Amino acid sequence: MKKLFKVSSEFYIAIVVCMLVLSSCSYEPKPFDYGKDVCEHCKMTIIDPKWGAQIITNTGKIYRFDVIECLILYKNQNQEFNSKIK
């Protein structure tokens, strides 16, 4: 049987690169770096492991908050932001 097309090694490399790029786009919460991360709303340092919240946008950017109240206030004050939330 005759081959219809020849697949080159560049094609396989391109497939592998695409798979790596797509797998690196994670939309999962990331652990807090307590004592270093800062709340997006009140700018306080996040230090208490009991509290904390995150918003992840459609582009994968993570916004961290020290308490859920700051997250809610941030969302209410930035209505255009709500359409970007994953």
C-alpha positions in Angstrom: 0.0 0.0 0.0 1.3 3.4 -0.9 1.9 6.1 1.8 -0.3 9.1 1.4 2.0 11.5 3.2 5.3 11.4 5.0 5.5 12.6 8.6 8.7 14.3 9.5 10.5 14.5 12.8 9.6 18.3 13.0 6.0 17.3 13.1 6.5 15.1 16.1 8.6 17.8 17.8 5.8 20.3 17.2 3.2 18.0 18.7 5.3 17.5 21.8 5.9 21.2 22.2 2.1 21.9 21.9 1.3 19.2 24.5 3.8 20.7 26.9 2.4 24.2 26.4 -1.2 23.1 26.9 -0.4 21.1 30.0 1.4 24.0 31.6 -1.8 26.1 31.5 -3.3 25.1 34.8 -6.5 26.5 36.2 -6.1 25.0 39.7 -5.5 26.8 42.9 -1.9 27.2 44.1 -0.8 26.9 47.7 -0.4 30.1 49.6 3.1 31.4 50.5 2.2 32.5 54.0 4.0 35.6 55.1 4.8 36.6 51.5 1.5 36.6 49.6 -0.5 39.8 49.8 -4.3 40.2 49.6 -5.4 41.9 46.3 -8.1 43.9 48.1 -6.7 45.1 51.4 -3.0 44.6 50.7 -2.5 42.7 54.0 0.0 39.9 54.2 -1.6 36.5 54.2 -0.4 34.7 57.3 -3.3 32.6 58.7 -3.6 29.1 57.1 -7.3 28.8 58.3 -8.4 31.6 56.0 -7.7 32.6 52.4 -9.4 32.5 49.1 -8.3 32.6 45.5 -9.9 33.7 42.2 -8.5 32.2 38.9 -9.2 34.1 35.7 -9.7 32.6 32.2 -6.0 33.3 31.5 -4.8 31.4 34.6 -3.9 34.4 36.7 -4.5 33.9 40.4 -5.7 36.6 42.7 -5.2 35.8 46.4 -7.2 37.2 49.3 -6.6 36.9 53.1 -10.3 36.2 53.9 -13.4 35.5 51.8 -14.8 38.9 52.7 -12.0 40.6 50.8 -12.8 38.4 47.8 -16.4 39.3 47.8 -15.7 43.1 48.2 -13.1 42.9 45.4 -15.6 41.2 43.1 -18.4 43.7 44.0 -16.1 46.7 43.4 -14.8 45.4 40.1 -17.9 44.3 38.2 -16.0 44.0 34.8 -13.7 41.5 36.5 -16.6 39.0 37.1 -16.7 38.0 33.4 -13.0 37.0 33.5 -13.3 34.5 36.3 -12.8 30.8 35.5 
